[in-house]
Amino acid sequence: MKAFENKTTGVLSSVDMKKGSTQIFYWLIFAIMLFVSIICFLPPLWILLSSMKDTKEFLQVPPTLFPHTFQPKKIGEVWGILNFYKLYANTLLLVFGDLVFTIIINGLGGFVISRLKPKGSSFIMMLVLWTMMLPGTVSMIPLFKTFIDIPYIHINITNTYLPMWLMAGGNAFYVLLFKNFFDSIPISYVEAAKIDGGGDMKIFTSVILPLSTPVVFTVSIFTVNNAWGDFFWPFMVLKNKQLHTVSVALYNLKQSGYSMDKYMVALLLSIIPPSVMFVIFQKQIMGGINIGGIKG
């Protein structure tokens, strides 16, 4: 087989692949991975096929996998009902703001702890690690009350995307991720930038971030995924229907009593943008998943 003619096949060399036991193990792992891939692919495929069925066929028992009749016109109907142009724009605005706050604020936090190391930075790092141990439910009520009436300045920031952006900028896990990656960047780069007269912000934007593409893409993957599917906080904070995101609109559609086949169409439309973004940026995404560092 051609695959066995190469010098290496992943962690297995061509010599290993000549052994019968190794080949059996290789194809067993391959079969398991193929099975897992099929299972992961089935839910979006089922949504796609179910969205094309009429209500009667959708509720049929036993269910059918492939629709007997295709009804693509329902896509236009659901698009008009939910006004997906507006939903896409709102959700993309939320995602973009989350990305900016995540990379800039969490990145600066990791940079300060990793490279500037001001007095008390070890204590700050301990607090960052400590907050990661707290259950998310503990902070929900205090945060919501804070958004309604910010202490001292007494401003209500609900019905804006600012609460979600601020929470994205205060993620202890991302701070730790940035900090650990920045530790691997040679200190000589930072010192050379200081000799050239670069300030701390200049060093961060012109030296540190350009060298941190893997961690930036990794954090971006998590951020986009979380922001696009976030439901709880947009549902709690955004009472203005004009600001609703895709996830909130899907919930409202289900509560409005529309048929399940139209709900499936809405689900199909909701997963199109993330799928398109993955196709466009798959090379960078896969590179970000295999995150590495520069060793000094």
C-alpha positions as CSV (number, residue, x, y, z in Angstrom):
1,M,0.0,0.0,0.0
2,K,1.3,3.5,-0.8
3,A,0.8,4.7,2.7
4,F,3.3,2.1,3.9
5,E,5.9,3.2,1.4
6,N,6.5,6.5,3.2
7,K,9.3,6.6,5.8
8,T,6.8,7.5,8.6
9,T,3.1,7.3,9.1
10,G,2.5,9.7,12.0
11,V,4.3,8.2,15.0
12,L,4.7,4.9,13.2
13,S,7.7,4.3,11.0
14,S,7.7,2.3,7.7
15,V,9.4,-0.5,9.6
16,D,6.7,-0.6,12.2
17,M,4.0,-0.7,9.6
18,K,5.5,-3.9,8.1
19,K,4.6,-5.8,11.3
20,G,1.2,-7.6,11.1
21,S,0.3,-6.6,14.7
22,T,1.0,-3.0,14.1
23,Q,-1.1,-2.9,10.9
24,I,-4.0,-4.4,12.8
25,F,-3.6,-1.8,15.5
26,Y,-3.3,1.0,13.0
27,W,-6.5,0.0,11.1
28,L,-8.4,-0.6,14.4
29,I,-7.6,3.0,15.5
30,F,-8.5,4.2,12.0
31,A,-11.9,2.4,12.2
32,I,-12.6,3.9,15.6
33,M,-11.7,7.4,14.4
34,L,-13.9,6.9,11.3
35,F,-16.8,5.8,13.5
36,V,-16.4,8.8,15.8
37,S,-16.3,11.1,12.8
38,I,-19.5,9.7,11.4
39,I,-21.3,10.1,14.8
40,C,-20.1,13.8,14.9
41,F,-21.3,14.4,11.4
42,L,-24.8,12.8,11.9
43,P,-26.5,15.6,13.9
44,P,-25.9,18.4,11.3
45,L,-26.8,15.9,8.5
46,W,-30.0,15.1,10.4
47,I,-30.8,18.8,10.8
48,L,-30.2,19.4,7.1
49,L,-32.5,16.5,6.0
50,S,-35.2,17.2,8.6
51,S,-35.4,20.8,7.6
52,M,-36.5,19.8,4.1
53,K,-39.4,17.6,5.3
54,D,-43.0,18.7,5.7
55,T,-44.6,18.7,9.2
56,K,-46.4,15.4,8.6
57,E,-43.3,13.5,7.5
58,F,-41.2,15.1,10.3
59,L,-43.6,13.7,12.9
60,Q,-43.9,10.3,11.2
61,V,-43.3,7.2,13.2
62,P,-41.0,5.5,12.5
63,P,-39.0,8.5,11.2
64,T,-37.5,8.6,7.8
65,L,-33.8,9.6,7.2
66,F,-34.2,11.0,3.7
67,P,-37.2,13.3,3.0
68,H,-39.7,12.0,0.5
69,T,-40.4,15.6,-0.7
70,F,-38.0,18.5,-0.5
71,Q,-39.5,21.9,0.6
72,P,-36.6,24.4,0.3
73,K,-39.2,27.3,0.3
74,K,-39.4,26.9,4.0
75,I,-35.9,28.4,4.2
76,G,-37.2,31.6,2.8
77,E,-40.2,31.6,5.2
78,V,-38.1,31.1,8.3
79,W,-35.6,33.6,7.1
80,G,-38.4,36.2,6.9
81,I,-40.0,35.2,10.2
82,L,-36.8,35.6,12.2
83,N,-35.1,38.3,9.9
84,F,-31.8,36.4,9.8
85,Y,-30.0,39.4,8.3
86,K,-30.5,41.2,11.5
87,L,-29.7,38.2,13.7
88,Y,-26.5,37.5,11.8
89,A,-25.4,41.1,12.1
90,N,-26.2,41.2,15.9
91,T,-24.4,37.9,16.6
92,L,-21.4,38.9,14.5
93,L,-21.1,42.2,16.4
94,L,-21.2,40.3,19.7
95,V,-18.6,37.9,18.4
96,F,-16.3,40.7,17.2
97,G,-16.6,42.6,20.4
98,D,-15.8,39.4,22.4
99,L,-12.8,38.8,20.2
100,V,-11.4,42.3,20.7
101,F,-11.9,42.3,24.5
102,T,-10.6,38.8,24.9
103,I,-7.4,39.3,22.9
104,I,-6.6,42.8,24.1
105,I,-7.5,42.7,27.8
106,N,-6.7,39.0,28.6
107,G,-3.6,39.3,26.4
108,L,-2.5,42.4,28.3
109,G,-3.1,40.6,31.6
110,G,-1.0,37.7,30.5
111,F,1.7,40.1,29.2
112,V,1.9,42.0,32.5
113,I,2.2,38.9,34.6
114,S,4.6,37.2,32.2
115,R,7.0,40.0,31.2
116,L,6.5,43.2,33.2
117,K,6.0,41.4,36.5
118,P,5.1,44.4,38.7
119,K,5.2,44.2,42.4
120,G,2.5,41.9,43.6
121,S,2.2,40.1,40.3
122,S,2.5,36.7,42.0
123,F,-0.4,37.5,44.2
124,I,-2.4,38.6,41.2
125,M,-1.6,35.3,39.5
126,M,-2.8,33.5,42.6
127,L,-6.1,35.3,42.4
128,V,-6.4,34.5,38.7
129,L,-6.0,30.8,39.4
130,W,-8.3,31.0,42.4
131,T,-11.1,32.5,40.3
132,M,-10.9,29.5,37.9
133,M,-11.9,27.3,40.8
134,L,-15.2,29.1,41.4
135,P,-18.4,27.7,39.9
136,G,-19.8,29.9,37.2
137,T,-23.2,30.0,39.0
138,V,-21.7,31.8,42.0
139,S,-21.1,35.0,40.0
140,M,-24.3,35.1,38.0
141,I,-26.6,37.1,40.4
142,P,-23.8,39.6,41.5
143,L,-22.9,40.2,37.8
144,F,-26.4,40.8,36.7
145,K,-27.0,43.3,39.6
146,T,-23.8,45.0,38.6
147,F,-24.9,45.4,35.0
148,I,-28.2,46.9,36.1
149,D,-26.5,49.5,38.4
150,I,-22.7,49.8,38.1
151,P,-21.3,50.9,41.5
152,Y,-20.3,54.5,42.0
153,I,-21.3,55.6,38.5
154,H,-24.8,54.1,38.6
155,I,-25.2,53.3,34.9
156,N,-27.4,50.5,33.5
157,I,-25.6,48.7,30.7
158,T,-28.3,46.1,30.0
159,N,-29.7,46.1,26.5
160,T,-26.2,46.5,25.2
161,Y,-23.5,44.0,24.3
162,L,-21.1,45.5,26.7
163,P,-21.8,43.1,29.6
164,M,-20.8,40.1,27.4
165,W,-17.8,42.0,26.1
166,L,-16.6,42.8,29.6
167,M,-17.0,39.2,30.7
168,A,-15.0,38.0,27.7
169,G,-12.3,40.4,28.8
170,G,-12.2,38.9,32.2
171,N,-11.5,35.3,31.5
172,A,-9.0,33.8,33.9
173,F,-8.3,30.7,31.7
174,Y,-7.3,32.9,28.7
175,V,-5.1,35.0,30.9
176,L,-3.3,31.9,32.0
177,L,-3.1,30.6,28.4
178,F,-1.6,33.9,27.2
179,K,0.8,34.0,30.2
180,N,2.1,30.5,29.6
181,F,2.7,31.2,25.9
182,F,4.4,34.6,26.5
183,D,6.8,32.8,28.9
184,S,8.1,30.8,26.0
185,I,9.0,34.0,23.9
186,P,12.7,34.8,24.4
187,I,13.2,37.7,26.7
188,S,15.9,39.0,24.3
189,Y,13.1,40.1,21.9
190,V,11.6,42.3,24.6
191,E,14.9,43.7,25.7
192,A,15.8,44.6,22.1
193,A,12.5,46.4,21.7
194,K,13.2,48.4,24.9
195,I,16.6,49.4,23.7
196,D,15.0,50.7,20.5
197,G,12.8,52.9,22.6
198,G,9.6,50.9,22.5
199,G,7.1,51.3,25.3
200,D,5.2,48.5,27.0
201,M,2.1,48.8,24.7
202,K,4.4,49.1,21.7
203,I,6.2,45.9,22.7
204,F,2.9,44.1,23.3
205,T,1.3,45.1,19.9
206,S,4.5,45.0,17.7
207,V,6.5,42.2,19.3
208,I,4.5,39.9,21.5
209,L,1.3,39.6,19.5
210,P,2.9,39.0,16.1
211,L,5.0,36.2,17.7
212,S,1.8,34.7,19.4
213,T,-0.2,33.7,16.4
214,P,-0.8,30.1,17.6
215,V,-2.3,31.2,21.0
216,V,-4.2,34.0,19.4
217,F,-5.9,31.7,17.0
218,T,-6.5,29.1,19.8
219,V,-8.2,31.7,22.0
220,S,-10.1,33.0,18.9
221,I,-11.5,29.5,18.2
222,F,-12.8,29.2,21.8
223,T,-14.2,32.8,21.8
224,V,-16.1,32.6,18.5
225,N,-17.5,29.2,19.4
226,N,-18.7,30.4,22.9
227,A,-20.0,33.7,21.7
228,W,-22.0,32.3,18.7
229,G,-23.7,29.7,20.9
230,D,-24.0,31.9,24.0
231,F,-27.7,32.0,25.2
232,F,-27.9,32.7,28.9
233,W,-26.4,36.1,29.1
234,P,-27.8,37.5,25.9
235,F,-31.2,36.2,27.0
236,M,-30.9,37.8,30.4
237,V,-29.3,41.1,29.3
238,L,-30.9,41.9,25.9
239,K,-34.6,42.7,26.4
240,N,-34.7,44.8,23.2
241,K,-35.8,42.4,20.4
242,Q,-33.8,44.4,17.9
243,L,-30.6,43.3,19.7
244,H,-31.4,39.6,19.9
245,T,-28.7,37.1,18.7
246,V,-29.3,33.9,16.8
247,S,-29.5,31.7,20.0
248,V,-32.1,33.9,21.7
249,A,-34.2,34.1,18.5
250,L,-34.1,30.3,18.2
251,Y,-35.5,30.0,21.8
252,N,-38.2,32.6,21.1
253,L,-39.2,30.7,17.9
254,K,-39.6,27.5,19.8
255,Q,-41.7,29.3,22.5
256,S,-43.9,30.9,19.8
257,G,-45.4,27.5,18.9
258,Y,-44.0,27.2,15.4
259,S,-43.7,23.6,14.0
260,M,-40.6,21.6,14.6
261,D,-39.7,21.4,10.9
262,K,-39.5,25.2,10.8
263,Y,-37.4,25.1,13.9
264,M,-35.1,22.7,12.2
265,V,-34.7,25.2,9.3
266,A,-33.8,27.9,11.8
267,L,-31.2,25.5,13.4
268,L,-29.8,24.9,9.9
269,L,-29.5,28.6,9.2
270,S,-27.9,29.2,12.6
271,I,-25.0,26.8,11.9
272,I,-24.2,28.1,8.4
273,P,-21.9,31.1,9.5
274,P,-19.7,29.0,11.8
275,S,-19.4,26.4,9.1
276,V,-18.4,28.9,6.5
277,M,-15.8,30.5,8.9
278,F,-14.3,27.1,9.5
279,V,-14.0,26.4,5.8
280,I,-12.3,29.8,5.2
281,F,-10.0,29.6,8.3
282,Q,-9.5,25.9,8.6
283,K,-5.7,26.1,8.0
284,Q,-5.3,28.7,10.8
285,I,-7.7,26.8,13.1
286,M,-5.9,23.5,12.7
287,G,-2.6,25.3,13.3
288,G,-4.0,27.0,16.4
289,I,-5.2,23.7,17.8
290,N,-1.7,22.3,17.6
291,I,-0.5,25.2,19.7
292,G,3.2,25.5,20.2
293,G,5.7,27.9,21.6
294,I,9.1,29.5,20.9
295,K,11.8,28.1,23.1
296,G,14.6,30.4,24.1
